[in-house]
Amino acid sequence: MMGCHATLTASYRNSFRYVADVLRALIQIRDGQLDQVGEVERDRLINPFRRKELSEQAFLPVRQLMRQLDKLLAVEETLNPDHLEGPSTPLLENLEKLSLHGFTPAQLTEMVLIVTGHSAMSRIVLGKMPASNLKPLTDAAVDAQVDTVVDKLRICRLMSVAEIAASFGHPLTPVQIDEVFRIYHDAVRVATNPQMDWDTLEDQRISEMGGVQYKALREMLKFFNLFDFLNTWHEFLDKGSFEREVLCDYDPDKIRQVDQVLQLAHMVDRFRSRLHDSSIPRQPFSFASFSKRNFTAQAISFLPWARNAA
C-alpha cells in the first residue's frame, strides 16, 4: 500500500537520489551496519532478508533493485548528464524510460513505493499521521492469513527505517528505532487480535500516558524531531536553567532543544487549562478531537523555531 498519493509526495523523495539513498540504507541494514541498534532489534529488522519465502516473493524486487543500484545511477546520468537539468532527477516522470532500460514492472512498482512510502508507517513515526492510518493494512488480516499480514508489516518496518534514514541523511537514533518498533508492535497487535482496533488501542495509550494532552505532546515532539525527549521531557519541567545545563552536559544544541520541549509542554498545558475552564459541552470529546492538530498549528503559528522546523 502506498504511504500517500504520488501527487502529495515531497519533491525530494521523487528523485533518483532518494531511491538510491534508500537502497544504500537497505544495504547497510542487510550487512549489519547498525551500531546504534541493539542486537535483537537488528536481527528482527533484517528478517525479510533471511526469510527465503519473502526473498523469493514479496521482497524479491527490493533485493533485485539493491543489486542494480549502479545501473540505476547510470540511467540517471544518461537522463540528466552532469546534472545539466538540475541537481535532482525526477523518478516518477521517468518510469517509462526506466522500463526501456530493462527494469521490470515489479521493480518499477517498488520504486514508486519507495518514493511514496511503502505504508504510512514512516510518516507515523515522524508524527505526521496518526497510527490509525495503518488500518487498511491491519484490516487485511480479516480476509488474509495473519502470517501474511505480519510479513507485510515486517517489510514495512524495514522499508520505513531505510526511507527515514534516506530522508534524514543519516541512520536513525536508538529512540527513533524504538518508535518504529513500537508502532510495528501496535499494528501487529491490532492485526492479530479480533477484539482490538485502533480506537481502542488509542484509548489505552492515552490512559497509559495520563491524558490526551500528553499523547498530543508526544506526537508534537516527533513532528519537530525532538525524539531524544519522548520519554524524558517531564524530567526538565521543575528544573531551573542551571540544572538543565548540567543535565545537558552544557551542550548548546541540547540546551536549545530542551527550551523548545518546555515551550511545547507549556503550550499544551495552557491549551488544556483553557479547555478545562471552558463551558464547551462534551468537553472530553472536543479536547480529543482537537488534540494534536490544534497543538501543532499553534506551535507553528507562535513559535519561530517551530515554523522553521515544519
C-alpha positions as CSV (number, residue, x, y, z in Angstrom):
1,M,0.0,0.0,0.0
2,M,1.2,3.5,-0.8
3,G,2.1,5.8,2.1
4,C,0.4,8.7,0.3
5,H,-0.8,9.7,-3.2
6,A,2.0,10.4,-5.6
7,T,0.8,13.9,-6.2
8,L,1.3,14.6,-2.4
9,T,4.8,13.3,-2.3
10,A,7.6,15.7,-1.3
11,S,9.7,16.7,-4.2
12,Y,13.0,15.5,-2.7
13,R,11.5,11.9,-2.5
14,N,10.6,11.9,-6.2
15,S,14.2,11.6,-7.3
16,F,16.8,9.1,-8.3
17,R,19.0,10.3,-5.5
18,Y,16.4,9.5,-2.8
19,V,15.7,6.0,-4.2
20,A,19.4,5.4,-4.4
21,D,19.8,6.5,-0.7
22,V,17.1,4.2,0.4
23,L,18.8,1.3,-1.4
24,R,22.1,2.2,0.2
25,A,20.4,2.3,3.6
26,L,19.0,-1.2,2.9
27,I,22.4,-2.5,2.0
28,Q,23.8,-1.2,5.3
29,I,20.9,-2.8,7.3
30,R,21.4,-6.1,5.4
31,D,25.1,-6.0,6.2
32,G,24.5,-5.3,9.9
33,Q,26.0,-1.8,9.8
34,L,23.6,-0.5,12.5
35,D,25.8,0.1,15.6
36,Q,23.1,2.2,17.2
37,V,20.6,-0.7,17.2
38,G,20.6,-3.5,19.7
39,E,21.4,-7.0,18.5
40,V,17.8,-8.3,19.0
41,E,16.3,-5.4,17.1
42,R,18.9,-5.7,14.3
43,D,18.1,-9.4,13.9
44,R,14.4,-8.7,13.7
45,L,14.9,-5.8,11.3
46,I,16.7,-7.9,8.8
47,N,14.2,-10.7,9.0
48,P,12.9,-10.1,5.4
49,F,16.5,-10.7,4.1
50,R,16.7,-14.1,5.8
51,R,13.2,-15.4,5.1
52,K,13.5,-17.4,1.9
53,E,9.8,-17.3,1.1
54,L,9.8,-13.5,1.4
55,S,13.1,-13.1,-0.6
56,E,11.6,-15.1,-3.5
57,Q,8.2,-13.4,-3.5
58,A,7.1,-10.1,-2.0
59,F,10.6,-8.9,-1.2
60,L,12.3,-10.1,-4.4
61,P,12.0,-6.7,-6.3
62,V,13.7,-4.9,-3.5
63,R,16.6,-7.3,-3.5
64,Q,16.9,-7.0,-7.2
65,L,17.0,-3.2,-7.0
66,M,19.7,-3.3,-4.4
67,R,21.9,-5.4,-6.8
68,Q,21.1,-2.9,-9.6
69,L,22.0,0.3,-7.7
70,D,24.9,1.1,-10.1
71,K,22.6,0.6,-13.1
72,L,20.0,2.9,-11.7
73,L,22.6,5.6,-11.1
74,A,23.9,5.1,-14.7
75,V,20.4,5.6,-16.1
76,E,20.1,8.8,-14.1
77,E,23.4,10.0,-15.6
78,T,22.0,9.2,-19.1
79,L,18.8,11.2,-18.4
80,N,20.5,14.1,-16.7
81,P,24.2,14.2,-17.7
82,D,26.3,16.2,-15.3
83,H,23.0,17.3,-13.8
84,L,22.6,19.9,-16.6
85,E,18.8,19.9,-16.0
86,G,19.2,20.4,-12.2
87,P,20.7,18.7,-9.2
88,S,17.7,16.3,-8.8
89,T,16.4,14.0,-11.5
90,P,12.7,13.1,-11.0
91,L,11.9,9.5,-10.9
92,L,8.1,9.2,-11.4
93,E,8.2,11.2,-14.6
94,N,10.9,8.8,-16.0
95,L,9.3,5.4,-15.2
96,E,8.6,4.7,-18.9
97,K,12.3,5.4,-19.8
98,L,13.4,3.2,-16.9
99,S,11.3,0.3,-18.3
100,L,13.3,0.7,-21.6
101,H,16.5,0.2,-19.6
102,G,15.3,-3.3,-18.5
103,F,13.7,-2.6,-15.2
104,T,10.7,-4.9,-14.7
105,P,7.1,-3.8,-13.8
106,A,7.6,-5.2,-10.3
107,Q,10.8,-3.2,-9.9
108,L,9.2,-0.1,-11.2
109,T,6.3,-0.6,-8.7
110,E,8.8,-1.0,-5.9
111,M,10.5,2.3,-6.9
112,V,7.1,4.1,-6.8
113,L,6.5,2.6,-3.3
114,I,9.9,3.9,-2.2
115,V,9.0,7.4,-3.4
116,T,5.5,7.4,-1.9
117,G,6.3,5.2,1.1
118,H,5.6,1.5,1.5
119,S,2.9,2.4,4.0
120,A,2.1,5.3,6.3
121,M,4.5,3.9,9.0
122,S,7.4,6.3,8.3
123,R,5.1,9.3,8.5
124,I,3.5,8.0,11.7
125,V,7.0,7.6,13.2
126,L,7.7,11.2,12.4
127,G,4.4,12.4,13.9
128,K,2.9,13.5,10.6
129,M,0.0,11.0,10.7
130,P,-1.9,9.1,13.4
131,A,-1.2,5.4,13.8
132,S,-4.7,4.6,12.7
133,N,-3.6,5.3,9.1
134,L,-2.3,1.7,9.1
135,K,-5.9,0.5,9.4
136,P,-6.1,-0.6,5.7
137,L,-3.1,-2.8,6.3
138,T,-4.2,-4.3,9.6
139,D,-7.8,-4.8,8.2
140,A,-6.3,-7.1,5.6
141,A,-6.0,-9.7,8.4
142,V,-9.7,-10.3,8.2
143,D,-9.5,-11.8,4.7
144,A,-5.9,-13.0,4.6
145,Q,-3.8,-15.2,6.8
146,V,-2.4,-13.4,9.8
147,D,1.1,-14.6,9.0
148,T,0.9,-12.9,5.6
149,V,-0.2,-9.6,7.1
150,V,2.6,-9.8,9.7
151,D,5.1,-10.4,7.0
152,K,3.9,-7.3,5.2
153,L,4.3,-5.3,8.4
154,R,7.9,-6.6,8.8
155,I,8.7,-5.4,5.3
156,C,7.0,-2.0,6.0
157,R,9.1,-1.8,9.2
158,L,12.3,-2.4,7.3
159,M,11.5,-0.1,4.5
160,S,10.3,2.6,6.9
161,V,13.7,2.6,8.6
162,A,15.5,2.9,5.3
163,E,13.2,5.6,4.0
164,I,13.5,7.7,7.2
165,A,17.3,7.3,7.1
166,A,17.4,8.4,3.5
167,S,15.2,11.5,4.4
168,F,17.4,12.4,7.3
169,G,20.7,11.7,5.5
170,H,21.9,9.7,8.5
171,P,21.0,6.5,10.3
172,L,18.1,6.6,12.9
173,T,18.9,7.1,16.5
174,P,18.1,4.4,19.1
175,V,15.0,6.3,20.2
176,Q,13.7,6.6,16.6
177,I,14.3,2.9,16.1
178,D,12.3,2.2,19.3
179,E,9.5,4.2,17.9
180,V,9.4,2.3,14.7
181,F,9.3,-1.0,16.6
182,R,6.6,0.4,18.9
183,I,4.3,1.3,16.0
184,Y,5.0,-2.1,14.4
185,H,4.1,-4.0,17.6
186,D,0.9,-1.9,17.8
187,A,0.0,-2.8,14.2
188,V,0.7,-6.5,14.9
189,R,-1.5,-6.3,18.0
190,V,-4.4,-4.9,16.1
191,A,-4.0,-7.2,13.2
192,T,-3.8,-10.4,15.3
193,N,-6.4,-9.6,18.0
194,P,-10.0,-9.6,16.8
195,Q,-11.0,-7.8,20.0
196,M,-8.6,-4.9,19.3
197,D,-9.0,-2.0,17.0
198,W,-7.1,1.3,16.5
199,D,-9.6,3.4,18.5
200,T,-9.4,1.0,21.5
201,L,-5.7,1.0,21.3
202,E,-5.6,4.8,21.1
203,D,-7.7,5.0,24.3
204,Q,-5.3,2.6,26.1
205,R,-2.3,4.7,25.0
206,I,-3.9,7.9,26.2
207,S,-4.8,6.3,29.6
208,E,-1.2,5.0,30.0
209,M,0.2,8.4,29.3
210,G,-2.1,10.2,31.8
211,G,-4.3,12.1,29.3
212,V,-4.7,13.1,25.7
213,Q,-2.6,16.2,26.3
214,Y,0.4,14.1,26.9
215,K,-0.3,11.9,23.9
216,A,-0.5,15.1,21.8
217,L,2.7,16.4,23.2
218,R,4.5,13.2,22.4
219,E,3.3,13.4,18.7
220,M,4.5,17.0,18.6
221,L,7.9,16.0,19.9
222,K,8.1,13.6,17.0
223,F,6.8,16.1,14.5
224,F,9.6,18.6,15.4
225,N,12.3,15.9,15.6
226,L,12.8,16.1,19.3
227,F,12.9,12.3,19.7
228,D,15.5,12.3,22.4
229,F,12.9,13.7,24.8
230,L,10.0,11.4,24.1
231,N,10.4,9.6,27.4
232,T,12.3,12.2,29.4
233,W,10.6,15.6,28.8
234,H,8.9,15.6,32.1
235,E,12.2,15.5,34.0
236,F,13.0,19.0,32.9
237,L,9.7,20.7,34.0
238,D,10.8,21.5,37.5
239,K,14.4,22.2,36.8
240,G,16.0,25.7,36.7
241,S,18.2,26.9,33.9
242,F,21.4,25.9,35.7
243,E,20.1,22.4,36.4
244,R,19.0,22.0,32.8
245,E,22.5,23.0,31.6
246,V,24.1,20.3,33.9
247,L,21.6,17.7,32.7
248,C,22.5,18.6,29.1
249,D,26.3,18.4,29.8
250,Y,26.5,22.1,28.8
251,D,25.8,21.1,25.2
252,P,24.4,24.3,23.4
253,D,22.3,22.3,20.9
254,K,20.8,20.1,23.6
255,I,20.0,23.1,25.8
256,R,18.3,24.7,22.9
257,Q,16.2,21.6,22.3
258,V,15.2,21.4,26.0
259,D,14.0,25.0,25.8
260,Q,11.9,24.0,22.7
261,V,10.5,21.0,24.6
262,L,9.5,23.2,27.5
263,Q,7.8,25.7,25.3
264,L,5.7,22.9,23.7
265,A,4.9,21.4,27.1
266,H,3.8,24.8,28.5
267,M,1.7,25.5,25.4
268,V,-0.1,22.1,25.8
269,D,-0.7,22.9,29.4
270,R,-2.2,26.3,28.6
271,F,-4.4,24.7,26.0
272,R,-5.6,22.0,28.4
273,S,-6.3,24.7,31.1
274,R,-8.3,26.8,28.7
275,L,-10.5,23.8,27.6
276,H,-10.9,22.7,31.2
277,D,-12.2,26.2,32.2
278,S,-14.5,26.5,29.2
279,S,-18.2,25.5,29.1
280,I,-18.0,23.5,25.9
281,P,-20.4,20.6,26.1
282,R,-19.0,17.1,25.8
283,Q,-15.6,18.6,26.6
284,P,-13.6,15.3,26.6
285,F,-14.6,14.6,23.0
286,S,-13.8,18.2,22.0
287,F,-10.4,18.0,23.6
288,A,-9.6,14.7,22.0
289,S,-10.7,15.8,18.5
290,F,-8.6,18.9,18.6
291,S,-5.6,17.4,20.4
292,K,-2.7,17.1,18.0
293,R,-3.9,19.3,15.1
294,N,-4.6,22.3,17.3
295,F,-1.4,22.0,19.3
296,T,0.8,21.6,16.3
297,A,-0.9,24.5,14.5
298,Q,-0.5,26.8,17.5
299,A,3.2,25.8,17.8
300,I,3.8,26.6,14.2
301,S,1.9,29.9,14.5
302,F,3.5,31.3,17.6
303,L,7.0,29.7,17.9
304,P,9.5,30.9,15.3
305,W,11.7,27.8,15.6
306,A,8.6,25.6,15.1
307,R,7.8,27.4,11.8
308,N,11.3,26.7,10.6
309,A,11.2,23.1,11.7
310,A,7.8,22.4,10.0
